[in-house]
């Protein structure tokens, strides 16, 4: 039996979460968990095994990078893909440099691009 992978998608815009869900639909082994705030994401990380995070950078109350830093400090670091309309943001580039994120996807992204990035992250 093929392993199932829990992927937590964190974005304050539900539409973007739905886009990720549709992009990953061809891979039935991916279980998509949605959080529309970083606070909700941290609660999920504390109680659920997550194999990969897909996070937005610009969210109310906490950026995606701050979310990943909090997860790391809480002892729940997870490989992450940053899907952002701000790929040149200094904090995003720094997070990539220190391996807090493994890849940046520019919004808007294409479904095949998202699927390929997730497939690559899961295999790595």
C-alpha positions in Angstrom: 0.0 0.0 0.0 1.3 3.5 -0.9 2.1 5.9 1.9 -0.3 8.8 2.5 1.3 12.3 3.0 -0.2 15.0 5.1 0.2 18.4 3.5 -0.8 21.5 5.4 -1.7 24.5 3.2 -1.8 27.8 5.1 -3.3 30.8 3.3 -5.7 33.5 4.5 -7.5 33.4 1.2 -9.6 30.2 0.9 -9.5 30.5 -2.9 -5.8 29.8 -2.8 -6.2 26.8 -0.6 -8.8 25.4 -3.1 -6.4 26.0 -6.0 -3.7 23.9 -4.2 -6.2 21.2 -3.5 -7.2 21.1 -7.2 -3.6 21.1 -8.3 -2.7 18.1 -6.1 -5.9 16.1 -6.8 -4.1 13.8 -9.3 -2.0 12.4 -6.3 -4.5 10.6 -4.2 -1.8 9.9 -1.6 -1.7 13.6 -0.7 -4.0 14.4 2.2 -4.6 18.2 2.2 -5.2 19.9 5.5 -6.2 23.5 5.3 -5.6 26.4 7.7 -6.7 29.9 7.0 -4.4 31.5 9.6 -0.9 30.9 11.0 -2.4 30.5 14.5 -4.6 27.6 13.3 -1.6 26.1 11.5 0.4 26.0 14.7 -2.4 24.2 16.5 -2.6 21.7 13.7 1.2 21.2 13.7 1.0 20.5 17.5 -1.6 17.7 17.1 -1.1 16.2 13.6 1.8 14.7 11.8 2.5 17.0 8.8 5.0 16.0 6.1 5.0 19.2 4.1 3.8 22.8 4.5 2.7 25.1 1.7 2.5 28.6 3.1 1.7 32.1 2.0 4.0 34.9 3.2 1.6 37.9 3.6 -1.1 37.0 6.1 -2.8 39.0 8.9 -1.1 38.7 12.3 1.9 36.7 11.3 3.9 36.1 8.1 4.6 32.7 6.6 8.3 33.0 7.6 7.3 33.9 11.2 5.0 30.8 11.2 7.8 28.6 10.1 10.1 30.1 12.8 7.5 29.5 15.5 7.1 25.9 14.3 10.8 25.3 14.4 11.0 26.8 17.9 8.1 24.6 19.1 10.0 21.5 17.9 7.7 20.9 14.9 9.8 21.9 11.9 8.4 20.7 8.6 9.8 21.1 5.1 8.0 24.1 3.5 7.2 25.6 0.1 6.5 29.3 0.1 3.8 30.3 -2.4 3.9 34.0 -2.5 3.3 37.1 -4.7 6.3 38.6 -3.0 9.2 36.2 -4.0 11.8 39.0 -3.6 10.8 39.8 -0.1 14.0 39.9 2.0 12.6 37.6 4.7 11.5 35.0 2.1 15.0 35.0 0.5 16.6 34.7 3.9 14.3 31.8 4.9 15.4 30.0 1.7 19.1 30.7 2.4 18.8 29.2 5.9 16.7 26.3 4.7 13.6 27.3 6.6 11.9 26.8 3.2 12.9 24.4 0.4 11.3 26.3 -2.5 9.6 29.5 -3.5 6.7 29.4 -5.9 5.6 32.8 -7.4 1.9 33.5 -7.3 0.2 33.0 -9.6 1.6 29.6 -10.1 0.5 26.9 -12.6 -1.1 23.6 -11.3 1.7 21.5 -12.9 4.3 23.7 -11.2 2.7 23.2 -7.8 2.3 19.4 -8.4 5.9 19.1 -9.5 7.2 21.1 -6.5 5.2 18.9 -4.0 6.2 15.7 -5.7 9.9 16.8 -5.6 9.6 17.8 -1.9 8.0 14.5 -0.9 10.6 12.4 -2.6 13.5 14.5 -1.2 
